[in-house]
Amino acid sequence: MRIARITLAALAGMALLSTVGCISETQYRDLQAQNRIQQQRIIDMEGELSQANIMLAQLQKKLQACEEQNPLMRGAKDAEITALEKTIEELKSRIKTLSDQLLKVPGPLPPVLTEQLRQFAQTSDLVEFDEEKGMLKFKSDLLFAPGSAQVEAKAAESVKTLAGILGSGEGAQFDIIVVGHTDDQPIKYSKAQHPTNWHLSVHRAVAVVQVLEQSGVSSKRLSARGFGEFRPIEPNAADNKGNAANRRVELYIVPSGT
């Protein structure tokens, strides 16, 4: 199963990490970089776990429908559900193992930068800050009009403020990965510009990258990715009705060269 392969790949070559004692500033930064790599593995697996849980819920609904039509179908569907539940438990166990192995350093970002980003998030209604992951999450419904990849004027001001934080001081030492996500609602009115949700998610990430670049963040520090509808954080409603929580743009602040 794809989920299991990704999980095993994420764990390949990992060694048991020890508690950190007195270290130099260079060693501290190296440890932070290692932490960020491991945290990204956790983020990736959490995305796989979310997908597995959604697949399980969908399979359980199908099972119920099959039982109503043909009780003999239960055995085959039960086997699929059992296998998926086993995969979910393995993912949870491995995520816990990776989390337990994280190096004991104060956090993925320097304390001063963490505080700046925390204050930034507190003053904005369109962004959340996860300081353990070094990640800012923007709500797409406040960044963009429906089906659009044009950053709204008010939202652009917020992104420009963020660029000021990331373009100076300790923020200037990090790269920024901008990741777009959508829900499962199909594109309706802008298919010429965004044929699929994949296109829309990437175009939105690029639009945020461009605002950061225009606001003084070096192009060499920026990259854009898009996952379309394929990494939801909450189940979408039935019949392609979507979920606002899944419409988001995430900014990961990572060590230079990551």
C-alpha positions as CSV (number, residue, x, y, z in Angstrom):
1,M,0.0,0.0,0.0
2,R,1.3,3.5,-0.9
3,I,0.8,4.8,2.6
4,A,2.9,2.0,4.1
5,R,5.7,2.5,1.5
6,I,5.9,6.2,2.2
7,T,6.0,5.5,6.0
8,L,8.8,2.9,5.6
9,A,10.8,5.3,3.4
10,A,10.5,8.1,6.0
11,L,11.9,5.8,8.6
12,A,14.8,4.4,6.5
13,G,18.2,5.0,7.9
14,M,17.1,6.7,11.1
15,A,19.3,6.3,14.2
16,L,18.4,6.8,17.8
17,L,19.0,10.4,18.8
18,S,20.4,11.3,22.2
19,T,19.7,14.1,24.6
20,V,21.7,17.3,23.9
21,G,24.2,18.6,26.4
22,C,26.3,21.7,26.3
23,I,26.9,22.6,22.6
24,S,28.3,25.4,20.5
25,E,26.1,27.8,18.5
26,T,27.1,25.9,15.3
27,Q,26.2,22.6,16.8
28,Y,22.9,24.0,18.0
29,R,22.0,25.2,14.5
30,D,23.0,21.8,13.0
31,L,20.8,20.1,15.6
32,Q,17.9,22.5,14.7
33,A,18.4,21.6,11.0
34,Q,18.2,17.9,11.9
35,N,15.1,18.5,13.9
36,R,13.4,20.3,11.0
37,I,14.1,17.4,8.6
38,Q,12.6,15.0,11.1
39,Q,9.7,17.2,11.7
40,Q,9.0,17.4,8.0
41,R,8.9,13.6,8.0
42,I,6.3,13.8,10.7
43,I,4.3,16.4,8.8
44,D,4.4,14.1,5.7
45,M,3.2,11.1,7.7
46,E,0.5,13.1,9.4
47,G,-0.8,14.0,5.9
48,E,-0.8,10.2,5.0
49,L,-2.6,9.5,8.3
50,S,-5.2,12.1,7.5
51,Q,-5.8,10.5,4.1
52,A,-6.0,7.0,5.6
53,N,-8.6,8.1,8.1
54,I,-10.7,9.7,5.3
55,M,-10.3,6.5,3.2
56,L,-11.5,4.5,6.2
57,A,-14.6,6.6,6.7
58,Q,-15.4,6.4,3.0
59,L,-14.9,2.6,3.0
60,Q,-17.1,2.2,6.0
61,K,-19.9,4.1,4.2
62,K,-19.5,1.9,1.2
63,L,-19.6,-1.2,3.4
64,Q,-22.9,-0.1,4.9
65,A,-24.4,0.5,1.4
66,C,-23.1,-2.9,0.2
67,E,-24.6,-4.7,3.2
68,E,-28.0,-3.2,2.5
69,Q,-27.8,-4.4,-1.1
70,N,-26.0,-7.7,-0.6
71,P,-25.1,-9.1,2.8
72,L,-22.5,-11.5,1.2
73,M,-20.3,-8.5,0.4
74,R,-19.4,-7.9,4.0
75,G,-16.4,-10.4,4.2
76,A,-14.5,-8.7,1.4
77,K,-15.1,-5.1,2.7
78,D,-14.3,-6.2,6.3
79,A,-10.9,-7.4,5.1
80,E,-10.2,-4.0,3.5
81,I,-11.2,-2.1,6.6
82,T,-9.1,-4.3,8.8
83,A,-6.0,-3.7,6.6
84,L,-6.6,0.0,6.6
85,E,-7.1,0.2,10.3
86,K,-3.8,-1.7,10.7
87,T,-2.0,0.8,8.5
88,I,-3.5,3.7,10.5
89,E,-2.3,2.2,13.8
90,E,1.2,1.6,12.3
91,L,1.3,5.2,11.2
92,K,0.3,6.5,14.6
93,S,3.0,4.3,16.3
94,R,5.7,5.5,13.9
95,I,4.7,9.1,14.2
96,K,5.0,8.7,18.0
97,T,8.4,7.1,17.6
98,L,9.7,10.0,15.4
99,S,8.2,12.5,17.8
100,D,9.9,10.9,20.8
101,Q,13.2,10.9,18.9
102,L,13.2,14.6,18.2
103,L,16.3,16.3,19.5
104,K,15.8,18.2,22.7
105,V,16.5,21.7,21.5
106,P,14.2,24.7,22.2
107,G,12.3,24.6,18.9
108,P,12.7,24.6,15.1
109,L,13.1,28.4,15.0
110,P,15.2,30.9,17.2
111,P,13.2,32.3,20.2
112,V,13.2,35.9,18.9
113,L,11.9,34.8,15.5
114,T,9.3,32.5,17.1
115,E,8.0,35.4,19.2
116,Q,7.8,37.7,16.2
117,L,5.8,35.2,14.3
118,R,3.6,34.5,17.3
119,Q,2.8,38.2,17.6
120,F,2.2,38.4,13.9
121,A,-0.4,35.6,14.0
122,Q,-2.1,37.1,17.0
123,T,-2.7,40.4,15.1
124,S,-4.1,38.7,12.0
125,D,-7.5,36.9,11.6
126,L,-6.3,35.0,8.5
127,V,-3.2,33.2,9.8
128,E,-2.3,30.6,12.4
129,F,1.2,29.9,13.7
130,D,2.4,26.4,14.7
131,E,5.7,27.1,16.5
132,E,6.6,23.4,16.9
133,K,6.6,22.9,13.2
134,G,7.8,26.4,12.2
135,M,4.7,26.7,10.0
136,L,2.2,29.5,9.2
137,K,-1.2,28.5,7.9
138,F,-3.2,31.1,5.9
139,K,-6.9,30.6,5.3
140,S,-7.4,30.6,1.5
141,D,-11.0,32.0,1.8
142,L,-9.4,35.2,3.3
143,L,-6.4,35.2,0.9
144,F,-8.3,34.7,-2.4
145,A,-11.7,35.1,-3.9
146,P,-13.4,31.7,-4.8
147,G,-11.6,30.0,-7.7
148,S,-9.0,32.8,-7.9
149,A,-5.2,32.9,-7.5
150,Q,-5.1,36.7,-7.1
151,V,-4.1,37.6,-3.5
152,E,-6.7,40.0,-2.1
153,A,-5.5,43.5,-1.2
154,K,-6.1,43.2,2.5
155,A,-4.4,39.8,2.6
156,A,-1.4,41.1,0.6
157,E,-0.7,43.6,3.3
158,S,-0.5,40.8,5.8
159,V,1.8,38.9,3.6
160,K,4.0,42.0,3.2
161,T,4.2,42.3,7.0
162,L,5.3,38.8,7.2
163,A,7.9,39.5,4.5
164,G,9.4,42.2,6.8
165,I,9.8,39.6,9.5
166,L,11.4,37.0,7.2
167,G,13.5,39.5,5.4
168,S,15.5,40.8,8.3
169,G,17.2,39.7,11.6
170,E,17.1,36.0,12.3
171,G,14.3,35.5,9.8
172,A,16.7,36.2,6.9
173,Q,18.6,33.0,7.8
174,F,15.8,30.7,6.7
175,D,14.2,29.6,3.4
176,I,10.4,29.6,2.9
177,I,8.4,26.8,1.3
178,V,4.9,27.9,0.3
179,V,2.4,25.1,-0.1
180,G,-1.1,25.4,-1.5
181,H,-4.1,23.2,-0.7
182,T,-7.7,23.1,-1.9
183,D,-10.8,21.1,-0.9
184,D,-12.4,18.6,-3.3
185,Q,-14.9,21.0,-5.0
186,P,-14.2,20.9,-8.8
187,I,-13.2,24.1,-10.6
188,K,-16.2,25.8,-12.1
189,Y,-15.7,29.3,-13.3
190,S,-11.9,29.6,-13.8
191,K,-11.0,26.4,-15.6
192,A,-9.2,28.4,-18.3
193,Q,-6.7,29.7,-15.7
194,H,-6.8,26.7,-13.3
195,P,-7.9,23.5,-15.1
196,T,-7.8,21.4,-11.9
197,N,-7.4,21.9,-8.1
198,W,-3.8,20.9,-8.5
199,H,-3.3,23.9,-10.8
200,L,-5.2,26.2,-8.4
201,S,-3.2,25.1,-5.4
202,V,0.1,25.7,-7.2
203,H,-1.0,29.0,-8.7
204,R,-2.0,30.2,-5.2
205,A,1.3,29.2,-3.7
206,V,3.1,31.0,-6.5
207,A,1.0,34.1,-6.0
208,V,2.0,34.2,-2.3
209,V,5.7,33.7,-3.3
210,Q,5.4,36.6,-5.6
211,V,4.1,38.9,-2.9
212,L,6.9,37.9,-0.6
213,E,9.5,38.4,-3.4
214,Q,8.0,41.8,-4.3
215,S,8.3,42.7,-0.6
216,G,12.0,42.1,-0.4
217,V,12.4,38.4,0.3
218,S,15.2,37.0,-1.9
219,S,13.9,34.7,-4.7
220,K,16.7,32.2,-3.8
221,R,14.9,31.6,-0.5
222,L,11.5,30.9,-1.9
223,S,9.8,27.8,-3.4
224,A,6.2,26.8,-4.2
225,R,4.4,23.5,-4.1
226,G,0.7,22.5,-4.5
227,F,-1.2,19.4,-3.4
228,G,-4.6,20.2,-4.7
229,E,-7.3,18.3,-2.8
230,F,-5.1,15.4,-1.9
231,R,-3.9,16.3,1.6
232,P,-7.0,17.3,3.4
233,I,-6.7,18.0,7.2
234,E,-10.5,17.4,7.7
235,P,-13.0,15.3,5.8
236,N,-14.7,17.1,2.9
237,A,-18.5,17.1,2.8
238,A,-20.3,14.6,0.6
239,D,-20.9,15.3,-3.1
240,N,-17.9,17.5,-3.6
241,K,-19.2,20.1,-1.1
242,G,-15.7,20.7,0.3
243,N,-14.5,22.0,3.7
244,A,-13.1,25.4,4.4
245,A,-10.4,24.0,6.6
246,N,-8.8,22.3,3.6
247,R,-8.6,25.5,1.6
248,R,-5.3,26.8,2.9
249,V,-1.8,28.0,2.1
250,E,1.0,26.9,4.4
251,L,4.4,28.5,4.8
252,Y,7.2,26.4,6.2
253,I,10.2,28.2,7.5
254,V,13.1,25.9,7.1
255,P,16.9,26.0,7.3
256,S,18.7,27.5,4.3
257,G,19.2,24.9,1.5
258,T,16.6,22.5,2.9
